């Protein structure tokens, strides 16, 4: 996966073992726009977008912590933003899990 210059991926904080569910990423605010575009191209949607679309983001986070859903946790300064894989989130929503 390509990362913009200055983006730090903390590989020690990957949760879920082989079925990687949550990837933690720390970045500068100036890199966030390009990384957000890369996540969107890679099939991830922001938690705020999913929430507005009627998804239960608390349930999505629980699914990710259990390893049932891929997620990216972006730390941009003191702000934390969550992104979830679109197809998995939609599938969970259709099954009534989120």
N, CA and C atoms as an extended XYZ file, in Angstrom:
294
Properties=species:S:1:pos:R:3:atomname:S:1:resname:S:1:resid:I:1 pbc="F F F"
N         0.842       -1.175        0.000 N   UNK     1
C         0.000        0.000        0.000 CA  UNK     1
C         0.884        1.233        0.000 C   UNK     1
N         0.615        2.182       -0.895 N   UNK     2
C         1.369        3.420       -0.977 CA  UNK     2
C         0.918        4.367        0.126 C   UNK     2
N         1.877        4.980        0.811 N   UNK     3
C         1.569        5.970        1.829 CA  UNK     3
C         2.202        7.295        1.446 C   UNK     3
N         1.446        8.398        1.574 N   UNK     4
C         2.038        9.701        1.289 CA  UNK     4
C         3.228        9.963        2.201 C   UNK     4
N         4.134       10.798        1.740 N   UNK     5
C         5.314       11.126        2.525 CA  UNK     5
C         4.895       11.719        3.869 C   UNK     5
N         5.522       11.277        4.943 N   UNK     6
C         5.223       11.784        6.280 CA  UNK     6
C         4.170       10.995        7.023 C   UNK     6
N         3.529       10.024        6.361 N   UNK     7
C         2.513        9.212        7.019 CA  UNK     7
C         3.201        8.058        7.716 C   UNK     7
N         2.862        7.835        8.965 N   UNK     8
C         3.483        6.799        9.767 CA  UNK     8
C         2.457        5.720       10.062 C   UNK     8
N         2.774        4.504        9.696 N   UNK     9
C         1.907        3.372       10.017 CA  UNK     9
C         2.526        2.634       11.180 C   UNK     9
N         1.797        2.573       12.261 N   UNK    10
C         2.283        1.901       13.449 CA  UNK    10
C         1.917        0.430       13.344 C   UNK    10
N         2.820       -0.372       12.813 N   UNK    11
C         2.525       -1.782       12.554 CA  UNK    11
C         2.395       -2.599       13.833 C   UNK    11
N         2.846       -2.087       14.955 N   UNK    12
C         2.709       -2.839       16.197 CA  UNK    12
C         1.296       -2.749       16.749 C   UNK    12
N         0.483       -1.834       16.236 N   UNK    13
C        -0.872       -1.667       16.735 CA  UNK    13
C        -1.916       -2.255       15.799 C   UNK    13
N        -1.566       -3.280       15.066 N   UNK    14
C        -2.536       -3.926       14.202 CA  UNK    14
C        -3.282       -4.965       15.032 C   UNK    14
N        -4.595       -4.834       15.057 N   UNK    15
C        -5.446       -5.702       15.858 CA  UNK    15
C        -6.085       -6.733       14.942 C   UNK    15
N        -6.189       -7.945       15.372 N   UNK    16
C        -6.897       -8.955       14.615 CA  UNK    16
C        -6.015      -10.027       14.006 C   UNK    16
N        -4.711       -9.965       14.220 N   UNK    17
C        -3.814      -11.008       13.736 CA  UNK    17
C        -3.835      -11.125       12.225 C   UNK    17
N        -3.961      -12.363       11.704 N   UNK    18
C        -3.955      -12.582       10.264 CA  UNK    18
C        -5.168      -11.957        9.595 C   UNK    18
N        -6.293      -11.970       10.267 N   UNK    19
C        -7.495      -11.321        9.747 CA  UNK    19
C        -7.508       -9.879       10.226 C   UNK    19
N        -6.558       -9.096        9.714 N   UNK    20
C        -6.380       -7.736       10.197 CA  UNK    20
C        -7.692       -6.977       10.149 C   UNK    20
N        -8.168       -6.543       11.275 N   UNK    21
C        -9.423       -5.823       11.341 CA  UNK    21
C        -9.192       -4.331       11.464 C   UNK    21
N        -8.266       -3.905       12.307 N   UNK    22
C        -8.049       -2.482       12.534 CA  UNK    22
C        -6.588       -2.153       12.278 C   UNK    22
N        -6.374       -1.172       11.410 N   UNK    23
C        -5.024       -0.675       11.163 CA  UNK    23
C        -4.956        0.744       11.724 C   UNK    23
N        -3.988        1.007       12.577 N   UNK    24
C        -3.805        2.339       13.164 CA  UNK    24
C        -2.793        3.120       12.353 C   UNK    24
N        -3.150        4.343       11.999 N   UNK    25
C        -2.281        5.203       11.210 CA  UNK    25
C        -2.208        6.568       11.870 C   UNK    25
N        -0.984        7.084       11.988 N   UNK    26
C        -0.776        8.433       12.494 CA  UNK    26
C        -0.237        9.275       11.352 C   UNK    26
N        -0.766       10.498       11.199 N   UNK    27
C        -0.322       11.355       10.105 CA  UNK    27
C        -0.438       12.819       10.485 C   UNK    27
N         0.230       13.643        9.687 N   UNK    28
C         0.108       15.087        9.824 CA  UNK    28
C        -1.179       15.535        9.154 C   UNK    28
N        -1.702       16.659        9.598 N   UNK    29
C        -2.933       17.188        9.019 CA  UNK    29
C        -2.768       17.468        7.516 C   UNK    29
N        -1.586       17.898        7.111 N   UNK    30
C        -1.381       18.227        5.691 CA  UNK    30
C        -1.426       16.986        4.791 C   UNK    30
N        -1.210       15.801        5.357 N   UNK    31
C        -1.261       14.561        4.583 CA  UNK    31
C        -2.640       13.920        4.580 C   UNK    31
N        -3.549       14.412        5.406 N   UNK    32
C        -4.826       13.732        5.595 CA  UNK    32
C        -5.684       13.720        4.333 C   UNK    32
N        -5.699       14.804        3.572 N   UNK    33
C        -6.544       14.857        2.368 CA  UNK    33
C        -6.113       13.816        1.342 C   UNK    33
N        -4.815       13.698        1.098 N   UNK    34
C        -4.357       12.721        0.108 CA  UNK    34
C        -4.582       11.294        0.605 C   UNK    34
N        -4.416       11.073        1.905 N   UNK    35
C        -4.627        9.727        2.424 CA  UNK    35
C        -6.115        9.363        2.409 C   UNK    35
N        -6.984       10.350        2.672 N   UNK    36
C        -8.434       10.120        2.611 CA  UNK    36
C        -8.834        9.702        1.200 C   UNK    36
N        -8.266       10.358        0.191 N   UNK    37
C        -8.554        9.993       -1.194 CA  UNK    37
C        -8.088        8.572       -1.492 C   UNK    37
N        -6.921        8.214       -0.961 N   UNK    38
C        -6.401        6.873       -1.173 CA  UNK    38
C        -7.302        5.824       -0.513 C   UNK    38
N        -7.802        6.117        0.676 N   UNK    39
C        -8.713        5.195        1.347 CA  UNK    39
C       -10.001        5.025        0.553 C   UNK    39
N       -10.523        6.121        0.030 N   UNK    40
C       -11.748        6.053       -0.765 CA  UNK    40
C       -11.543        5.196       -2.002 C   UNK    40
N       -10.400        5.380       -2.693 N   UNK    41
C       -10.099        4.552       -3.864 CA  UNK    41
C        -9.935        3.087       -3.477 C   UNK    41
N        -9.484        2.837       -2.246 N   UNK    42
C        -9.285        1.474       -1.776 CA  UNK    42
C       -10.539        0.820       -1.223 C   UNK    42
N       -11.682        1.505       -1.288 N   UNK    43
C       -12.940        0.898       -0.872 CA  UNK    43
C       -13.338        1.173        0.564 C   UNK    43
N       -12.763        2.190        1.196 N   UNK    44
C       -13.107        2.531        2.569 CA  UNK    44
C       -13.960        3.796        2.602 C   UNK    44
N       -14.935        3.842        3.495 N   UNK    45
C       -15.774        5.014        3.702 CA  UNK    45
C       -15.620        5.495        5.133 C   UNK    45
N       -15.772        6.799        5.327 N   UNK    46
C       -15.625        7.365        6.670 CA  UNK    46
C       -16.822        7.000        7.545 C   UNK    46
N       -16.579        6.918        8.834 N   UNK    47
C       -17.640        6.603        9.783 CA  UNK    47
C       -18.719        7.681        9.763 C   UNK    47
N       -18.326        8.936        9.579 N   UNK    48
C       -19.323       10.009        9.555 CA  UNK    48
C       -20.256        9.858        8.355 C   UNK    48
N       -19.720        9.488        7.197 N   UNK    49
C       -20.556        9.265        6.018 CA  UNK    49
C       -21.511        8.093        6.256 C   UNK    49
N       -20.984        7.008        6.815 N   UNK    50
C       -21.831        5.837        7.080 CA  UNK    50
C       -22.912        6.159        8.097 C   UNK    50
N       -22.581        6.961        9.101 N   UNK    51
C       -23.541        7.345       10.120 CA  UNK    51
C       -24.701        8.142        9.515 C   UNK    51
N       -24.377        9.091        8.653 N   UNK    52
C       -25.398        9.896        7.984 CA  UNK    52
C       -26.267        9.018        7.086 C   UNK    52
N       -25.691        7.942        6.569 N   UNK    53
C       -26.413        7.024        5.684 CA  UNK    53
C       -27.242        5.994        6.447 C   UNK    53
N       -27.278        6.088        7.769 N   UNK    54
C       -28.136        5.205        8.561 CA  UNK    54
C       -27.449        4.003        9.177 C   UNK    54
N       -26.133        3.909        9.081 N   UNK    55
C       -25.400        2.802        9.678 CA  UNK    55
C       -25.141        3.100       11.149 C   UNK    55
N       -25.093        2.063       11.961 N   UNK    56
C       -24.747        2.206       13.377 CA  UNK    56
C       -23.233        2.059       13.509 C   UNK    56
N       -22.529        3.197       13.620 N   UNK    57
C       -21.073        3.147       13.626 CA  UNK    57
C       -20.523        2.506       14.901 C   UNK    57
N       -21.272        2.543       15.985 N   UNK    58
C       -20.817        1.858       17.203 CA  UNK    58
C       -20.780        0.351       16.975 C   UNK    58
N       -21.775       -0.164       16.270 N   UNK    59
C       -21.786       -1.595       15.952 CA  UNK    59
C       -20.677       -1.945       14.958 C   UNK    59
N       -20.395       -1.038       14.014 N   UNK    60
C       -19.303       -1.277       13.066 CA  UNK    60
C       -17.968       -1.372       13.804 C   UNK    60
N       -17.776       -0.502       14.789 N   UNK    61
C       -16.532       -0.528       15.556 CA  UNK    61
C       -16.416       -1.832       16.346 C   UNK    61
N       -17.527       -2.300       16.906 N   UNK    62
C       -17.514       -3.568       17.645 CA  UNK    62
C       -17.176       -4.728       16.707 C   UNK    62
N       -17.749       -4.711       15.496 N   UNK    63
C       -17.444       -5.759       14.517 CA  UNK    63
C       -15.966       -5.734       14.139 C   UNK    63
N       -15.410       -4.554       13.980 N   UNK    64
C       -13.991       -4.430       13.641 CA  UNK    64
C       -13.116       -4.962       14.771 C   UNK    64
N       -13.471       -4.658       15.998 N   UNK    65
C       -12.684       -5.133       17.137 CA  UNK    65
C       -12.741       -6.649       17.273 C   UNK    65
N       -13.849       -7.252       16.818 N   UNK    66
C       -13.966       -8.716       16.842 CA  UNK    66
C       -13.307       -9.356       15.624 C   UNK    66
N       -12.817       -8.545       14.697 N   UNK    67
C       -12.152       -9.071       13.512 CA  UNK    67
C       -13.073       -9.424       12.376 C   UNK    67
N       -14.322       -8.957       12.417 N   UNK    68
C       -15.299       -9.293       11.395 CA  UNK    68
C       -15.424       -8.223       10.314 C   UNK    68
N       -14.723       -7.109       10.484 N   UNK    69
C       -14.842       -5.986        9.564 CA  UNK    69
C       -13.505       -5.253        9.522 C   UNK    69
N       -13.022       -4.929        8.331 N   UNK    70
C       -11.764       -4.183        8.201 CA  UNK    70
C       -12.007       -2.707        8.472 C   UNK    70
N       -11.111       -2.110        9.238 N   UNK    71
C       -11.228       -0.693        9.573 CA  UNK    71
C        -9.848       -0.056        9.612 C   UNK    71
N        -9.827        1.256        9.401 N   UNK    72
C        -8.612        2.042        9.525 CA  UNK    72
C        -8.907        3.146       10.530 C   UNK    72
N        -8.054        3.246       11.546 N   UNK    73
C        -8.172        4.289       12.564 CA  UNK    73
C        -7.072        5.309       12.297 C   UNK    73
N        -7.466        6.508       11.869 N   UNK    74
C        -6.505        7.555       11.522 CA  UNK    74
C        -6.407        8.568       12.655 C   UNK    74
N        -5.201        8.747       13.157 N   UNK    75
C        -4.942        9.780       14.155 CA  UNK    75
C        -4.309       10.954       13.425 C   UNK    75
N        -5.046       12.057       13.380 N   UNK    76
C        -4.573       13.274       12.726 CA  UNK    76
C        -4.452       14.320       13.816 C   UNK    76
N        -3.251       14.471       14.343 N   UNK    77
C        -3.089       15.332       15.514 CA  UNK    77
C        -3.816       14.695       16.686 C   UNK    77
N        -4.738       15.428       17.301 N   UNK    78
C        -5.527       14.888       18.413 CA  UNK    78
C        -6.860       14.312       17.954 C   UNK    78
N        -7.159       14.467       16.673 N   UNK    79
C        -8.413       13.982       16.110 CA  UNK    79
C        -8.272       12.523       15.673 C   UNK    79
N        -9.304       11.728       15.929 N   UNK    80
C        -9.342       10.318       15.510 CA  UNK    80
C       -10.476       10.157       14.510 C   UNK    80
N       -10.177        9.600       13.348 N   UNK    81
C       -11.188        9.347       12.325 CA  UNK    81
C       -11.175        7.860       11.983 C   UNK    81
N       -12.353        7.289       11.851 N   UNK    82
C       -12.487        5.875       11.525 CA  UNK    82
C       -12.980        5.724       10.095 C   UNK    82
N       -12.461        4.718        9.404 N   UNK    83
C       -12.874        4.370        8.050 CA  UNK    83
C       -13.140        2.870        8.017 C   UNK    83
N       -14.223        2.472        7.338 N   UNK    84
C       -14.602        1.061        7.264 CA  UNK    84
C       -14.696        0.635        5.808 C   UNK    84
N       -14.363       -0.641        5.543 N   UNK    85
C       -14.446       -1.172        4.170 CA  UNK    85
C       -15.911       -1.169        3.752 C   UNK    85
N       -16.184       -0.521        2.630 N   UNK    86
C       -17.554       -0.271        2.176 CA  UNK    86
C       -18.373       -1.552        2.004 C   UNK    86
N       -17.842       -2.522        1.293 N   UNK    87
C       -18.610       -3.747        1.023 CA  UNK    87
C       -18.945       -4.503        2.308 C   UNK    87
N       -17.980       -4.575        3.221 N   UNK    88
C       -18.216       -5.287        4.478 CA  UNK    88
C       -19.236       -4.550        5.331 C   UNK    88
N       -19.163       -3.212        5.353 N   UNK    89
C       -20.119       -2.427        6.134 CA  UNK    89
C       -21.532       -2.580        5.569 C   UNK    89
N       -21.660       -2.537        4.246 N   UNK    90
C       -22.970       -2.707        3.623 CA  UNK    90
C       -23.537       -4.098        3.898 C   UNK    90
N       -22.682       -5.099        3.826 N   UNK    91
C       -23.122       -6.471        4.101 CA  UNK    91
C       -23.602       -6.601        5.540 C   UNK    91
N       -22.851       -6.019        6.478 N   UNK    92
C       -23.270       -6.063        7.882 CA  UNK    92
C       -24.581       -5.333        8.090 C   UNK    92
N       -24.753       -4.220        7.403 N   UNK    93
C       -25.988       -3.442        7.512 CA  UNK    93
C       -27.178       -4.244        6.985 C   UNK    93
N       -26.993       -4.905        5.857 N   UNK    94
C       -28.070       -5.706        5.278 CA  UNK    94
C       -28.436       -6.904        6.152 C   UNK    94
N       -27.458       -7.448        6.872 N   UNK    95
C       -27.700       -8.564        7.779 CA  UNK    95
C       -28.259       -8.097        9.114 C   UNK    95
N       -28.398       -6.772        9.300 N   UNK    96
C       -28.933       -6.231       10.549 CA  UNK    96
C       -27.927       -6.132       11.669 C   UNK    96
N       -26.636       -6.210       11.343 N   UNK    97
C       -25.604       -6.148       12.364 CA  UNK    97
C       -25.118       -4.720       12.618 C   UNK    97
N       -25.403       -3.808       11.705 N   UNK    98
C       -24.935       -2.425       11.868 CA  UNK    98
C       -25.955       -1.438       11.335 C   UNK    98
